[in-house]
Amino acid sequence: MPRSKKGKRGSGKPGVKNGVKGESGASDDELTSDILSPCSSASETTSVVEEGTGAEPVDEQTAQEETEDKLKQCIDNLMDKSAKTRLAALESLRQAFISRVLYDFLTGRRLTVGDCLERSLKKGSGEEQAAAATLFAQLCIQLGGGDEAEEGFKMLRPILTAILIDNSASITARQSCARALGMCCYVSAAEDGEDLVKSLALLESIFMSSYPSREGTLPIPKPGSAGLHGAALQAWSLLVTLCPASRLTVLLDLHLPKLQMCLQSNDVNYRIRVGETIALLVELGREIDEEFEVKDSESLCESLKSLATDGNKHRAKNDRRKQRSIFREVLHYIESEDFTEEKIRFGVESIYIDGWMRRHIYDAFKEILESGVRHHLQFNPLIRDIFGLGAPLILDPAVKANKISRFEKHLFNSAAFKARTKQRSKVRDKRADVM
């Protein structure tokens, strides 16, 4: 990844010799454990108790410095000659990225991390490529969708694209690249929309291979292809929520009829993804045109009813239950425009998931951030802005200072961020509760 004019490389030094695990001699597991110890954010806690019996509490700054030293070691290990060491470092950083907000730490090291991820994507095994792509998506979220994230996306998009369209590449790696392309484009899409158009077309080229032929028959899926198509469709659905009305009209006419036929797919997870995407597209269609109607709606509702009551004993019990639950929701929305509202709590706050667009956006972030999504809802200004939550709440006067305010200043002084905020205005829902 080329050196940027907008930032400097961090203090992490490349070239760790093979087999050397850092100055402290810590193992990979110890590094991960230390990084994930209870010192994840200045806004969460003011002290950390050191490991060991009778240890004295250390102040917040000392704990933060120790954590950053561990993170620096992980970044160094990304350049190790040992694939095992690199994978362990990717995993440690993944866990750190989902469990805390690290903008201040990463903003000066983003180029170093980006270079390492580019190397892993180009030369690593399928497992390493998948891990690197996921970490890159998390990095873009950490950088807050500003110029840094946009620059990083433009640099790594070619290699992510190359892996995604390579039929000989690992299916797992291709799935991770699809998700990364969708998420990174979503949080860093340029105002002119060029990145959005290119990413939509690329993802379409992947999942449209699951579409029926002119004769109306579905293709015989290759091993693992349903998972790839589902990942591409989910990423595409996320980007569709950013499209203007003129573009949406074209997409609805092109994809709704084809997706309806994909409800007959043999893969339960892909069927569910297709059903959720149909519901999203119908919701978006109704937003831009109050009189919007699904073509051949009777046939669609019949397919949805069949899936909502499917009792096929050849399917796993959990699959049947999950399928019936989702398709009951989809059918109910198509027929009556009602959506079963869901309340998600984090800290003393909560958000309402009250529509398919909001659910798709939340699910996409949850896919990338996993168990850390609630933490990021609480402390990450980018995600809080997307969901209309405002600035992060500072509940402890002792930790009101520095890092979050610096992050917010970065976001709200960024012209690119303001453009994206305006573009996402329809996504916002001000009904955010404080319990």
Salt bridges, closest charged atoms under 4 A:
ASP34 OD2 - LYS70 NZ 3.25
GLU44 OE2 - HIS375 ND1 3.56
GLU68 OE2 - LYS403 NZ 3.54
GLU91 OE2 - ARG94 NH2 2.66
ASP104 OD1 - ARG406 NE 3.55
ASP115 OD2 - ARG9 NH1 2.50
GLU118 OE2 - LYS122 NZ 3.62
GLU128 OE2 - ARG86 NE 2.87
ASP147 OD2 - LYS6 NZ 3.88
GLU148 OE1 - HIS410 NE2 3.30
GLU150 OE1 - ARG420 NH1 3.91
GLU151 OE1 - ARG110 NH1 2.90
GLU194 OE2 - LYS198 NZ 2.98
ASP195 OD2 - LYS154 NZ 3.03
ASP195 OD1 - ARG157 NH1 2.46
GLU204 OE2 - HIS255 NE2 2.98
GLU276 OE1 - ARG273 NH1 3.62
ASP310 OD2 - ARG315 NE 2.51
GLU329 OE1 - ARG359 NH2 2.94
GLU335 OE2 - LYS305 NZ 3.91
GLU337 OE2 - ARG286 NE 3.96
ASP338 OD2 - HIS332 NE2 3.68
GLU341 OE2 - ARG431 NH2 3.06
GLU349 OE2 - ARG384 NH2 2.76
ASP354 OD2 - ARG431 NH2 2.56
GLU367 OE2 - ARG179 NE 3.39
GLU370 OE2 - ARG94 NH1 2.81
ASP385 OD1 - ARG428 NH2 2.67
ASP429 OD1 - ARG431 NE 3.65
ASP433 OD2 - LYS343 NZ 3.49
